[in-house]
Amino acid sequence: MAAAGIAESDWSYVDFIAQKESGWNPNATNPSSGACGLIQALPCSKVPGSGYNPVDNLRWANGYATDRYGSWAGAYEFWTANHWW
């Protein structure tokens, strides 16, 4: 997570979401949507580099979490309320 630029204070939120989305499997692919990687980027092609590369996937997710939810805490709160993010 540090290599992806995620603050240590956010690691528990990232851990929760990654556990729910992929079980921390960097090769996870949703068979119906095509979402990929640790955080299940949709579409997979939006991840700069490779959606299956853990650092690339987490780097993309860091921007997504802060842009869409304001923070990883906000992403976590949304996930717990909706069971997706």
ChimeraX attribute file (.defattr): number of C-alpha atoms within 10 A of each C-alpha:
attribute: neighborCount
match mode: 1-to-1
recipient: residues
	/A:1	16
	/A:2	11
	/A:3	11
	/A:4	15
	/A:5	13
	/A:6	17
	/A:7	12
	/A:8	11
	/A:9	10
	/A:10	15
	/A:11	15
	/A:12	13
	/A:13	19
	/A:14	24
	/A:15	17
	/A:16	15
	/A:17	24
	/A:18	19
	/A:19	14
	/A:20	16
	/A:21	23
	/A:22	18
	/A:23	15
	/A:24	17
	/A:25	17
	/A:26	19
	/A:27	14
	/A:28	19
	/A:29	20
	/A:30	14
	/A:31	8
	/A:32	6
	/A:33	12
	/A:34	15
	/A:35	19
	/A:36	27
	/A:37	29
	/A:38	30
	/A:39	29
	/A:40	28
	/A:41	24
	/A:42	15
	/A:43	12
	/A:44	18
	/A:45	13
	/A:46	12
	/A:47	20
	/A:48	12
	/A:49	12
	/A:50	16
	/A:51	28
	/A:52	22
	/A:53	17
	/A:54	20
	/A:55	19
	/A:56	19
	/A:57	25
	/A:58	27
	/A:59	19
	/A:60	21
	/A:61	21
	/A:62	21
	/A:63	16
	/A:64	17
	/A:65	18
	/A:66	14
	/A:67	12
	/A:68	12
	/A:69	16
	/A:70	12
	/A:71	17
	/A:72	26
	/A:73	18
	/A:74	15
	/A:75	22
	/A:76	23
	/A:77	15
	/A:78	14
	/A:79	16
	/A:80	13
	/A:81	10
	/A:82	9
	/A:83	12
	/A:84	12
	/A:85	18
